[in-house]
Amino acid sequence: MSKEQLQMNVDITQSTPMKSADGNQVFQEAVVLRKISKFLTGTSEDAVIPIPVFIDVKTGKILTEMLPKELRTEYEEYNKAI
């Protein structure tokens, strides 16, 4: 991606807030780490993949709709355990 920022001609007042399942609107950045076996990667060591996520600052729950679709169910279960 170039150093230029992507500019969109959108009126921010036309947007709607994102809310957590608990109705909260303030989030913090966090990282989920996933490990991949060296046998799948074909390397000499296991690999670690950092996945940026947002968490609800009040509850600590992950905003799962921002995760890759393949991981949402797993982290919805994580949120239920909190």
KAHUNOR-V591956 format. One record per residue. RES is the residue in one small letter. SS is DSSP state (a for helix, b for strand, c for the rest). PSI is psi in degrees with one decimal (* if undefined). OMEGA is omega in degrees with one decimal (NA if undefined). Layout:
((RES/SS/PSI/OMEGA) (RES/SS/PSI/OMEGA))
//
This chain:
((m/c/141.0/-178.3) (s/c/168.9/-179.2) (k/c/-16.4/178.3) (e/c/140.0/178.1) (q/c/143.9/176.5) (l/c/123.0/-179.7) (q/c/131.0/178.2) (m/c/141.7/179.2) (n/c/76.1/-176.6) (v/c/138.2/175.8) (d/c/113.8/-176.1) (i/a/-24.7/179.0) (t/a/-12.9/177.9) (q/a/-0.6/-179.5) (s/c/168.0/176.7) (t/c/149.1/-178.6) (p/c/147.2/171.8) (m/c/140.1/-179.6) (k/c/150.0/174.5) (s/c/173.6/177.9) (a/c/-24.6/178.9) (d/c/2.3/177.5) (g/c/6.5/-179.9) (n/c/153.1/-174.7) (q/c/2.8/-178.8) (v/c/128.5/-174.8) (f/b/159.3/178.1) (q/b/146.7/177.4) (e/b/142.9/176.3) (a/b/177.6/-179.2) (v/b/133.0/171.4) (v/b/132.2/178.7) (l/b/132.3/178.1) (r/b/137.1/179.7) (k/b/138.0/177.0) (i/b/130.4/-178.1) (s/c/144.0/177.7) (k/a/-23.7/179.2) (f/a/-28.0/176.7) (l/a/-32.9/-177.7) (t/a/-19.9/-178.1) (g/c/21.7/179.2) (t/c/175.0/-177.8) (s/c/-14.2/179.9) (e/c/157.9/173.7) (d/c/151.0/178.2) (a/b/151.7/176.4) (v/b/130.9/179.3) (i/b/119.6/174.5) (p/b/132.2/178.3) (i/b/115.2/179.1) (p/b/136.5/177.7) (v/b/167.6/172.2) (f/b/137.2/178.3) (i/b/146.6/175.6) (d/b/123.4/-175.9) (v/c/-24.7/-179.6) (k/c/-38.2/-172.6) (t/c/-20.6/-175.6) (g/c/3.6/-179.6) (k/c/146.4/179.3) (i/b/137.1/173.8) (l/c/90.9/-169.9) (t/a/-25.1/-179.0) (e/a/-12.2/177.4) (m/a/-4.2/178.3) (l/c/159.5/170.4) (p/c/141.9/-176.1) (k/a/-34.9/-176.8) (e/a/-19.3/-176.9) (l/a/-7.9/-173.0) (r/a/-45.7/-178.4) (t/a/-43.7/179.9) (e/a/-43.6/-177.3) (y/a/-19.1/169.6) (e/a/-38.3/176.0) (e/a/-38.7/176.4) (y/a/-44.1/-179.9) (n/a/-35.2/179.7) (k/a/-29.4/-178.3) (a/a/-15.9/-178.1) (i/c/*/NA))
//
